[in-house]
Amino acid sequence: MNIIGLQRVAIVAAILAANVDGLGHQSKLNYQEYHSQLLANKPMAMNRDQEPITADIEPLILGGGIVPPGTKTYTTGVRPTANGTDFCGGSLITPTHVLTAAHCNAGDIQFVSVGTHFLSGTEDGEQIKVVNKTRHPKYASETNSYDFLVLELETASSFPPVALAKADGSNVVDGGNATVMGWGATTQGGYQSNELLRVDVPIVNNSACAKVLDVDSTMLCAGGVLDKDSCQGDSGGPLILEQSDEDVLIGVVSWGNGCGLAGYPGVYARVSVAVEWLNAVAPEGQSLSRGQRKRLKRRAAFMRKMGMVSRVAQEQMDEQKTKENGMFADLEALQNSLFEADTAKSDNKGTKHGKKKALSGKQRQKLAVRELGQLKAVQTHQSFKSDPFAAIQAHLQNTVVQANQELLQKTNAAAAKRAGGANKMDVEA
């Protein structure tokens, strides 16, 4: 899907304006400073229909990979029109409710796109109108505490919702890995991704996180690894734990100081602190029959299996690609070696005007040995297929034979020249 022409320059202006300490590192920045700096430099983003929408804090999937289409279908885009461009993310928590970040309410929220793989348009997924928005009553924009917003949908989605974290927070284990997803930019200040991306980030305990960022108990920190983070365009998106039986939503992308900076985790709204409120404003299965709930559970189980299969398949494809790249590297080395057999020159020291000297028999022998070694590397490669390389072997043999023939011809020519010179001297004598 082409998004060229979308003027999405949703840059976190606070980061660009952040103070820098004497060592050249970004200094500690509390959320109030972060937010005020952003508002002072608020950019405008344009959707595909060129309708302006205000871009607020839009903390990208940086350093991640593509989510296999059709697997994490609870991941939701938040947009101004049915076929517009997502400016925030969200998570389907019941068939008729989406959870996103409260600060995303600064944008024109009119529709959600559930189960889609793409940033904009109606190519896949379900585009559903938002009929009601409920912000957490304790949300504080000056600190970004309780950064939660529930969107009520006009019609129920057919995609299975994601499970919520336990209210006691026992799902979250410091040091464990979580996964964040979204359509955010892949470089800080860059364009948003057209496809849904994911990246795994380590969970950081709040005590450690508080040393570099102003966080409270309603927030969860994850990341701090160089070039792996959520950032512009991912606000409101899910931070999940992938479990064998179900995915669990533990965080909502909220804010951060920079993108993918080592030592600076991303900050997420901690879902466990809002579970009681979420159950009240978005009761699970409120509008579904018993049969519909069963079908959704079966579909969710199927999607989890598909996700596992897709990830294994992707890993196998990556492994095969690595192997093929290795084979191509061997082939490239072989090609270079073959080329060198024709064009290499010896040390030009002592030659007039740097003219090329013919390779000695010993030098040609060394080249031939190296060529044969490269050919062996190709032939023994796991991705080797015999037929295409028959020509390579013939070419190699021809190269060595030709080199020997050229050397023999030059040797004979030199001998003939010497013999001719000797005969001339005899005649003159």
N, C-alpha and C positions, 0 to 999 in steps of 0.2 A: 504494500500500500504506500503510495507516494505522499510524503508530507512536505515536499519541497515547497517553499513559499509561505509556510506557516511561520509567522514572525514571533516565535516563542523565545523570548530572551528573559525567561524567568530566573533571574540571578538573585542570589541572596545578598542583597546590598550591604547588609550588616557585616557580612564576612569581608567584603571588599573594603569596608570602612573601619574594620577592627583595628585596635591599637596593636603595635608590635613592640616587644620588649627589646632590650639591648642586644640580645643574641639573635634577633631576627625571627623569633617565634611569635605567634599570635598570643597576646596576653589573655588572661581569664576574662570572660565576657559574660555578665549575667543576662538573664533573658530580657529584662526590661530594657537594657542598653541595646541588646540584639534587636529587639522588636522595634524600638524607636528609630534606630538607624535604618532599619529596613523601610519603615513607613516614609522616612524622609527621602528615600531613593526608590520608591515603589515603581517597578517597571510595568508596562502594559503588555499583555500577551494577546495574540490573535488566534481565533480558531480557524478551521478550514473555510468557513463561510465569511471570514474577515469581520466577525462580530467581536468587538473589544470586550475582554474580561479582565478584571483586575487580578494581577498575580500577587498574592501575599507570600507568606513564608512557604516556600515549596521545597522543604528539605528533601535524589537520583540513585539509581542503582549503579554503584561504581565498582568496577572489578568483578562483575558477576557474569552469569550466563543466561541463555534464553530458557524460559519455562516451557516445557513441552506443551504444545497447544492442547486444550481440553482437559488438563489435569488439575490445576488449581482454580477451579471455576467459581469459587466463592470470592476471589479477588475481583474487585469492582472499580470501575472508573467513574469519576464524578465530573459532570460536564454541564454546560449551559443549554445545549440543544441535543436532540436525539442523535443527530449525526455529527455533532461537534467534536471538539478535542478535549480530552481529560486534562483538568488542571489540578486535580487531587485524586488520591486513591481511596479505597474503602474496602470493607469486608462484609459479605452477606452473613448476618448472624441469625436471622430467621428468614423464611421465604418472603416476608414483607418488610424487612428492616435491614438497613445497611449502617454499619458503624464507621465513622470517619473522624477526622480531627475537628475540634470546635473552631480552630482558627481558619479552616477552609470555608467557613461561613462568610468570610469576606468576599468570596467569589460568588458568581451567579449560579447557584445550585438549582437546576431545574430537572435534570435527568441523571440516571445512573446507567452504566452499561455493565451488566452482570455476565460473567463467564466469557468475556471477550479476550482475545489474544492481542488485539491491536489498540493503538492509542486513540484512534478516532474512527468515525464512520459507523456503518451498520453492517459490515461484512459478516460478522458473526456475533454470538452472544445475544443478550436480550436488553433492549433499551427501554427502560421503564421510567415513567414520570414520577417525580417526587411530590407528594401531596402534603407532607408535614415534616417539620424539622424541630427536634428537641435537643437543646444544649444542656450539658450537665449543669445543675444549679450552682455548683461550687467552682465552675470554670473562672479562672482569673487571667485576663489577658496580660497583666503586668508581670506575672510569673509563669504563665502557661500551665498552671496546675489544673488537673482534671480536664485535659484537652480532649474532650469527647463530644461528639455530635451524632445523634441517631436520626437517620432519614427514613421516613415511612413511605412505602411504595404504593402506587395506585393499584397495581395488580401483583399477585404473588409470582415470584420467580420459580422456574422449574428446576433450578440448580440447587444442589445440597448446600446448606449453610455450614460454616466452620464452627467447631466447638469452642466455647469460651474457657478461659483459664479458671482454675478453682479459686474461690473467694479467699482461701487462706494462703494463696500464693505458693503452694507446695509444688506446682508445676515448674516453677522457675528455680534453676540451680545455678549459682554463680560459677562461672568457668565453663559451663556447658555451651553448646552451639545452638543458635537460633537462625532462622531464615527470614530475610526481609525481601519483599517483592514490590515491583512497581514499574511505571513507565518513565521514570525520571531520566535526566540527562546522564550520559556515560562519562562526561568530563565536567568539572565544575564550571558552570556558566555556559555549557554547551547546549545543543539541541536535545530534546527528549527522545527517548527510544521509541521506535514505532512498534516494537514487540515487547511483551511482558518479560521482564528480567528478574533474576533472583541472585542473591549472594548470601553465603553463610557468614555469620558474625558471632564472636564470643560474647557471652553475657558477662557484664562487669558489675561487681557489687557497688552499691550506692556510695559507700564510704570512700572507695578508691575514685569513683567518678566525681565526687564532690570536691576533690583536690584540684580539678581543672575546670569544672562547670558547676553552676548554681542549680543543683537538683534537690528535689524533696521526695517524700515517700510516695507521691502519686506518679513518680516517673521511674523509668527503667532505662538503664544504660546498656548498650551493646555495640561492639566494634572496637575502635581504637587501633585497628590494624591498618597499616599503610595501604591506601588505594582500594579499600573494601568498605563500603559504607552506603547508607541511603543519603539522598541530598535533594537538589532542586527537582521538583515535580513529583516526589514520592509522598508528600504529606498526606496523612490519613490512611496510608496503606498498611498492610498487615505485617507484623513481626510474629512468626509462628514457631512452634515446636513440631517437628515431624515425628509422629509416633507410629508404631506398627498398625494400630487400629484406627487412628484418626489424627488429623492435624489440629493443633490447639492454638488459638489466638491469645498471645500473651502481651502484645504491645501494639500501639498505633503510632506510626511515624509522626513525630512532633517537631523537634528542632535540633540544632547542633551548631557547633563552632567550626565551620569549614566542612569540607567533604573529603573523607579518606585520609585525614591527617593522623599520623602515628601518635598515639597517646591521647587522642581526643575522640571518645566514643560518641555515637549518635544517641540522641535522647528520644525516648518513646513514652507515650502515656501508658501507665501500667494498668492493664485490663482488670487484674484481680481486685483492685480497689473500687471498681465500678460495677462489679457483677450484680450486686443487689439492685442497684439503680437500673441496670440494663434489663434485668428480669422483670422489673416493674413497667418500664416504658416500651419494652419489646418482648412481650411474653412469647415464648417459643411455641410454635404450632397453633397459635390462637385461631387462625382462620382455616386450618387444614383438618380434613377428615382423618380418621385412623388409617384408612387405606393409603391416603396421600403421604402421610408421615412414614409409613412402611416403605413405600416406593422411593421416597427421598433417601431413606437409610440404605436401601439396596443400591441406589445410584451412587451414594457417597462411598460405599464399600468398593464398588466397581471403579470409581474414579481413583481411589487410593491405589488399587492394584495397577491401574493404567499408569499412574504416576511412577510407581516402582519400576514397572516394565520399561517405561520411557527413559527413566534415569539410567537403568542398566544398559539399555540400547544406546543411549547417548555416550555412556562411558566406553562401551565397546567400539562405537564409531570413532571416538577420540583416540582410543588405543590403536585402532587400525590406521587412522590418519597419521599417528606418530610413526608407526611402522613404515607406512608408505613414504613418509618424509625421509626416513632413514634410507630407504631404497633409492629415492631420488638423489639424496646426498651422495650415495655411493656411485650412482650413475654420473652425477655431475663431476665427481672426482675422476672417474674413468674418462669422461669426455675431455676434461682438462688435460689429463695425462696423454691421451691420444693426440690432442692438438699440440701439446708440447713436443711430441715426437717429431712433428713436422716443422715446428717453428722455433724450438729452443735453440739457444746459442750458448756457446761456452764463454768463459771469461774473456772479454775483449782486450784484456791487458796485452799490449805489445802488437795489436793489429792496427794497420793503417786506416785512419778515418773511422774506426769502430766497425769495420766490415765483419759480417758474421763468418765465423769459422765453422767448418763441417765438424759435426760431433765425432769424437773418436769412437772406435769400436767398443771400448770399455764403457763410455758414457751411454751409448745406445743399448748396451746390454743392461745397464742399470735401469734405463727407461722401460725396457721390455719387461724386466722383472716387476717393476712397479705397476705396469699396465696389467700384467697377469694377476697381480695381487688385487687390484681393483676389480677385475673381472670376477675373481673368486668371491669377493665381498658381495657382488651383485648376485651371483649364482647361488650363494648360500643364504641369501636373505629370505625371510619367511614369506614375503609377498612376491617372490620370484616366480615368473612364468617362463617356461623354456623357450617357446617359439619366438617372442620378440627379440631375444638375445642371441639367436643364432646369427643374425646379421651383425651384431656387435662383435661376436667372436671372429667372424669372417673379416670384419673390418680391422680388428686388432691384428689378425694374422697378416693381412695385406699390408698393414702399416709397418710391421716389423720386417717383412720380406722386402717391402719397398725401400725401407731405410738401409737394409743390408745391400740391396742392389745399387742404390745411389752411392753408398760408400765404396762398393767394388768398382763402379764406373769411375768415380773420382780418383781412386787409387790407380786404376789402369791408365787414366788420362795423365796423371802425374808421372807415372812410370814411362809412358810414351813420350811425354815432354822431355823428361830427363834423357831418355835414349836419343831423341832427336837432337838435343843439345850436344850430346857426346859425339854423335856422327858429324855434326857441323864443325866441331873443334878438330876432328880427325881430318876433314877435308881441307880446312884452313892450314893445318900443319903440313 
